[in-house]
Amino acid sequence: MNKRQFIKTIGTTAALTILNPLTALSFSEQPKISNDKKVLILGGRGFIGPTIVKSFLDGGYEVTLLNRNKTNTHLFENLPLIICDREKENKAGLKEIDKKYKDKFWDVVIDTWQKSPKAVSDFLEEFKDSIGHYHYISSVSVYDKWDKKFIKEDEPLNPLPELPKSIAEGMEHRYALRKTFAEEIIRTRIDNYTIYRSHGMRDYRSVDPNNIIDEPFWPIRFYRGGEILLPDVKNHHIQAVDVRSMVSFILHCSNKKTFGEFNIAFQPTPFKDYVSSLIHATQKPTRMHWIDGEFLIENGLIPYKIVPFWKPHPEGSYYFNVQKAIEAGFVHRPLVDMIKDQIEGYKHRYPKNDIKFGEQPDGRVKCYSLDQEKEIIKKWKLKNRN
Ligand SMILES: NC(=O)c1ccc[n+]([C@@H]2O[C@H](COP(=O)([O-])OP(=O)(O)OC[C@H]3O[C@@H](n4cnc5c(N)ncnc54)[C@H](OP(=O)(O)O)[C@@H]3O)[C@@H](O)[C@H]2O)c1
């Protein structure tokens, strides 16, 4: 599919609105296969969904979406859409699905669902004989303990109470339990599945473009340049995952029929190497101040809560073992490329580069402000002069 055909596919309005995202989502490295395979994407118009849709279109799949037609309705206007509310009790939403889709066979179904394990269960009960390969976006939060490094896919998962009997009951559980429940349900209902246990997704998009809390602090801070404060934890490891790399792997698993559970993230990476990628992506800092952690804490810059990617505990938190995915064909693109996309997304959302970190008008705190940073650097310089 060439660019013109794709723009036609998603509709003119969408093309104008998300021109930059499309550039960011150009998957030229993907092998093009024209196999007429059908993929049903449950969701598709939120955070990672659009990347999945674009990737499967590029991969030669016939794409259908299933959602309520509420979120980002300008996206993929010309793709077939099954309108369905999966949050309706007793499968009422699924039962309303147009008859023309009832007997259809989907080579691939990708479920981006997070909210209700019962919704996963209902869908599989209703459609499991119509699915060739089911993919589910899960999370490393399914592991019971993060108390050691290099947790593999066969480590114990969160112990589960009784399976929720209704959508509402399922929603009462915390995120990690809902993901664990959903996985458990998948394993009991279907054989041909792939589960992606993702870790801290990063993308051109932000999870909620209207919420400052979801903006990527470090890429934006380096993009702004000047004198930058850094916690002196150069060899502290960090880990997350680039959405594009993960989605390429979903396509790969679909094409190769690769089944099972996979931890999905980049290799544990020293913070200083991440900083090096930030510099390469922006060429911005005039000076970096590596400041002692205790001093930062004394001045209110609390690890993780205020300073992202500085999380000394628990031991396993940035150390998940991703070898199984790598052996199955997962390739994480360079962090520099991921960071550049994050910055492009920020520039698109904040063309005036006027985001204000620190305390927000509603009392929430997102990292720290430029003024706070200046003040702490000044104090640190003074301290070290004496
Ligand atoms: N690890 C991380 O950092 C991280 C970050 C973000 C997301 N995630 C995970 O990634 C997964 C994907 O989330 P996403 O938002 O990016 O997915 P998405 O597929 O891009 O967006 C969610 C989709 O679900 C649809 N939807 C919402 N409520 C629905 C309902 N009741 N019935 C049917 N469809 C409904 C929405 O459309 P309508 O509103 O129109 O129905 C939307 O298209 C989630 O499982 C989440 O846990 C992980």
The ligand as an SDF file (V2000), in Angstrom:
LIG
                    3D

 48 52  0  0  0  0  0  0  0  0999 V2000
    2.9080   -0.8010   29.8910 N   0  0  0  0  0  0  0  0  0  0  0  0
    2.5370    0.4120   29.5560 C   0  0  0  0  0  0  0  0  0  0  0  0
    3.2480    1.3710   29.7130 O   0  0  0  0  0  0  0  0  0  0  0  0
    1.2120    0.6040   28.9020 C   0  0  0  0  0  0  0  0  0  0  0  0
    0.8040    1.8820   28.5050 C   0  0  0  0  0  0  0  0  0  0  0  0
   -0.4140    2.0130   27.8420 C   0  0  0  0  0  0  0  0  0  0  0  0
   -1.1890    0.8810   27.5870 C   0  0  0  0  0  0  0  0  0  0  0  0
   -0.7530   -0.3310   28.0230 N   0  0  0  0  0  0  0  0  0  0  0  0
   -1.5130   -1.5190   27.7500 C   0  0  0  0  0  0  0  0  0  0  0  0
   -1.6390   -1.5870   26.3710 O   0  0  0  0  0  0  0  0  0  0  0  0
   -2.9020   -2.0970   26.0620 C   0  0  0  0  0  0  0  0  0  0  0  0
   -3.4600   -1.2980   24.9200 C   0  0  0  0  0  0  0  0  0  0  0  0
   -4.0990   -0.0980   25.3390 O   0  0  0  0  0  0  0  0  0  0  0  0
   -4.3870    1.0360   24.2810 P   0  0  0  0  0  0  0  0  0  0  0  0
   -5.2570    2.0490   24.8970 O   0  0  0  0  0  0  0  0  0  0  0  0
   -3.1180    1.4690   23.7210 O   0  0  0  0  0  0  0  0  0  0  0  0
   -5.2560    0.2250   23.1770 O   0  0  0  0  0  0  0  0  0  0  0  0
   -5.9280    0.7960   21.8660 P   0  0  0  0  0  0  0  0  0  0  0  0
   -6.4790   -0.3720   21.1300 O   0  0  0  0  0  0  0  0  0  0  0  0
   -5.0580    1.7310   21.1250 O   0  0  0  0  0  0  0  0  0  0  0  0
   -7.1400    1.6650   22.4620 O   0  0  0  0  0  0  0  0  0  0  0  0
   -8.1620    1.1090   23.2660 C   0  0  0  0  0  0  0  0  0  0  0  0
   -9.3650    0.8000   22.3850 C   0  0  0  0  0  0  0  0  0  0  0  0
  -10.3380    0.1170   23.1360 O   0  0  0  0  0  0  0  0  0  0  0  0
  -11.6300    0.5950   22.7270 C   0  0  0  0  0  0  0  0  0  0  0  0
  -12.5780    0.3940   23.8260 N   0  0  0  0  0  0  0  0  0  0  0  0
  -12.6280    1.0470   25.0080 C   0  0  0  0  0  0  0  0  0  0  0  0
  -13.6740    0.6280   25.7370 N   0  0  0  0  0  0  0  0  0  0  0  0
  -14.3010   -0.3190   25.0020 C   0  0  0  0  0  0  0  0  0  0  0  0
  -15.4500   -1.1320   25.2150 C   0  0  0  0  0  0  0  0  0  0  0  0
  -16.1850   -1.0430   26.3260 N   0  0  0  0  0  0  0  0  0  0  0  0
  -15.8100   -2.0070   24.2520 N   0  0  0  0  0  0  0  0  0  0  0  0
  -15.1000   -2.0870   23.1000 C   0  0  0  0  0  0  0  0  0  0  0  0
  -13.9990   -1.3680   22.8460 N   0  0  0  0  0  0  0  0  0  0  0  0
  -13.6060   -0.4800   23.7900 C   0  0  0  0  0  0  0  0  0  0  0  0
  -11.4070    2.0600   22.4130 C   0  0  0  0  0  0  0  0  0  0  0  0
  -12.3470    2.5410   21.4660 O   0  0  0  0  0  0  0  0  0  0  0  0
  -13.7930    3.1090   21.9080 P   0  0  0  0  0  0  0  0  0  0  0  0
  -13.5940    4.0110   23.0750 O   0  0  0  0  0  0  0  0  0  0  0  0
  -14.2690    3.7990   20.6810 O   0  0  0  0  0  0  0  0  0  0  0  0
  -14.6160    1.9080   22.2620 O   0  0  0  0  0  0  0  0  0  0  0  0
  -10.0100    2.0400   21.7680 C   0  0  0  0  0  0  0  0  0  0  0  0
  -10.0730    1.8920   20.3780 O   0  0  0  0  0  0  0  0  0  0  0  0
   -3.7310   -2.0910   27.3190 C   0  0  0  0  0  0  0  0  0  0  0  0
   -3.9450   -3.4210   27.6570 O   0  0  0  0  0  0  0  0  0  0  0  0
   -2.8610   -1.4350   28.3660 C   0  0  0  0  0  0  0  0  0  0  0  0
   -2.8790   -2.1660   29.5560 O   0  0  0  0  0  0  0  0  0  0  0  0
    0.4320   -0.4790   28.6540 C   0  0  0  0  0  0  0  0  0  0  0  0
  1  2  1  0
  2  3  2  0
  2  4  1  0
  4  5  1  0
  4 48  2  0
  5  6  2  0
  6  7  1  0
  7  8  2  0
  8  9  1  0
  8 48  1  0
  9 10  1  0
  9 46  1  0
 10 11  1  0
 11 12  1  0
 11 44  1  0
 12 13  1  0
 13 14  1  0
 14 15  2  0
 14 16  1  0
 14 17  1  0
 17 18  1  0
 18 19  2  0
 18 20  1  0
 18 21  1  0
 21 22  1  0
 22 23  1  0
 23 24  1  0
 23 42  1  0
 24 25  1  0
 25 26  1  0
 25 36  1  0
 26 27  1  0
 26 35  1  0
 27 28  2  0
 28 29  1  0
 29 30  1  0
 29 35  2  0
 30 31  1  0
 30 32  2  0
 32 33  1  0
 33 34  2  0
 34 35  1  0
 36 37  1  0
 36 42  1  0
 37 38  1  0
 38 39  2  0
 38 40  1  0
 38 41  1  0
 42 43  1  0
 44 45  1  0
 44 46  1  0
 46 47  1  0
M  CHG  2   8   1  16  -1
M  END
$$$$
